[in-house]
Amino acid sequence: MTDLLTKALRSLPHGPEFRFIDRVLSLDPGVSGVAEYRVHGNEPFLRGHFPGEPLMPGVLLIEAAAQLAGIVAQSDPKALPLSGLKLAAVRAAKILGTARPGETVHLEALINARMGGLVQARANASVSGNNVLEVELTLAGTV
């Protein structure tokens, strides 16, 4: 499974400095996945969001969820990986909380549908058992 995860991470367009997945805990290729991201405290975005009270921005929680959805989609053994896979749409996003330095974001993503270069997914994130994000995502790439 390590080779599969490495391959899926490489197929995402993000550089290491913009990855919000530290560890994939489980992966049902092409179907679902569970991952974690620890807010280390030294991330550049924390300096300005917010000075004196650093919080992971909600849009980055969405990005983390999209990255996990991308990993799940790119690992599908029944479909070729999509070139240039990117977040294309965000629907029904509910940002219910956030993560602070030292906290771990627990992410879950489920692929609902796939057609050509489009992937539909639902994802959520929690911190210490508290739900902080629910979102529907569309990812798009080239077949």
C-alpha positions in Angstrom: 0.0 0.0 0.0 2.9 2.4 0.6 3.8 2.4 -3.1 0.2 3.1 -4.0 0.1 6.1 -1.6 3.4 7.4 -2.8 2.2 7.2 -6.4 -1.1 8.9 -5.5 0.7 11.8 -3.7 3.0 12.2 -6.7 0.0 12.5 -9.0 -1.3 15.5 -7.1 -0.1 18.8 -8.4 0.9 20.2 -5.0 4.4 20.8 -3.8 5.5 19.5 -0.4 5.1 23.0 1.1 1.4 23.0 0.2 0.4 19.5 1.3 -2.0 19.2 4.1 -1.9 15.4 4.5 0.8 14.0 6.9 -0.4 10.5 7.1 -3.0 8.3 5.3 -4.5 6.0 7.9 -6.7 3.9 5.6 -7.4 3.8 1.9 -10.0 1.9 0.0 -8.6 2.7 -3.5 -11.0 4.7 -5.6 -13.7 4.6 -2.8 -12.7 6.3 0.4 -9.8 7.3 2.6 -8.9 8.6 6.1 -5.9 10.8 6.8 -4.4 13.2 9.3 -2.7 16.6 9.2 -1.0 17.9 12.3 -0.9 21.7 12.7 2.7 22.0 13.6 2.7 25.7 14.5 5.5 26.8 12.2 3.3 27.1 9.1 3.6 30.5 7.4 -0.1 31.1 7.2 -0.4 31.0 11.1 1.6 34.2 11.4 -1.2 36.2 9.9 -4.2 34.1 10.8 -4.4 35.4 13.5 -1.5 37.2 15.3 -1.6 36.1 18.9 -4.3 33.5 18.2 -3.1 31.2 15.4 -5.9 29.2 13.6 -5.8 27.0 10.6 -8.0 28.8 8.0 -11.2 27.1 7.0 -10.2 27.3 3.3 -7.1 25.2 4.1 -9.4 22.6 5.9 -11.3 22.4 2.6 -7.9 22.1 0.7 -6.8 19.3 3.0 -10.2 17.5 2.3 -9.7 18.0 -1.4 -6.2 16.6 -1.3 -7.4 13.5 0.5 -10.3 13.2 -2.1 -7.6 13.5 -4.8 -5.5 10.7 -3.2 -8.5 8.5 -3.1 -9.5 9.3 -6.7 -6.0 8.8 -8.1 -5.7 5.4 -6.4 -8.7 4.0 -8.2 -7.5 0.7 -9.8 -10.4 0.8 -12.3 -9.5 4.3 -13.7 -6.3 5.9 -15.1 -5.0 8.7 -12.9 -6.2 12.2 -14.0 -3.6 14.6 -15.2 -3.5 18.0 -13.5 -6.2 17.0 -10.9 -7.4 20.2 -9.2 -10.2 21.4 -7.0 -13.0 22.7 -9.3 -16.0 23.3 -7.1 -17.0 23.5 -3.5 -20.6 23.0 -2.4 -22.5 22.9 0.9 -19.3 23.8 2.8 -19.9 24.1 6.6 -16.9 25.3 8.5 -17.9 24.4 12.1 -14.5 25.0 13.8 -10.8 25.1 13.3 -7.5 23.6 14.4 -4.8 25.2 16.4 -1.1 24.5 16.6 -0.4 21.1 18.2 -3.8 19.8 17.1 -4.4 17.0 14.6 -7.0 17.3 11.9 -8.7 13.9 11.1 -10.0 13.8 7.5 -12.3 11.5 5.8 -13.2 11.5 2.1 -15.7 9.4 0.1 -15.9 9.4 -3.7 -19.6 9.6 -4.8 -19.2 9.6 -8.5 -16.7 9.8 -11.3 -17.4 10.7 -15.0 -14.6 11.3 -17.4 -12.3 13.9 -15.9 -14.7 14.9 -13.0 -14.7 13.4 -9.5 -17.5 14.1 -7.0 -16.7 13.6 -3.3 -18.0 14.3 0.2 -15.5 15.0 3.0 -15.4 16.0 6.6 -12.8 16.9 9.1 -12.7 16.7 12.9 -10.4 17.8 15.7 -10.4 15.9 19.0 -13.6 14.2 18.0 -15.4 17.6 17.2 -16.6 18.0 13.6 -15.0 21.1 12.1 -15.8 20.7 8.4 -18.4 19.1 6.1 -18.1 19.7 2.4 -19.0 18.4 -1.1 -16.2 18.7 -3.6 -15.7 18.4 -7.4 -12.2 17.7 -8.6 -11.3 18.0 -12.3 -8.5 16.7 -14.4 -7.7 15.4 -17.8 -8.1 11.8 -18.8 
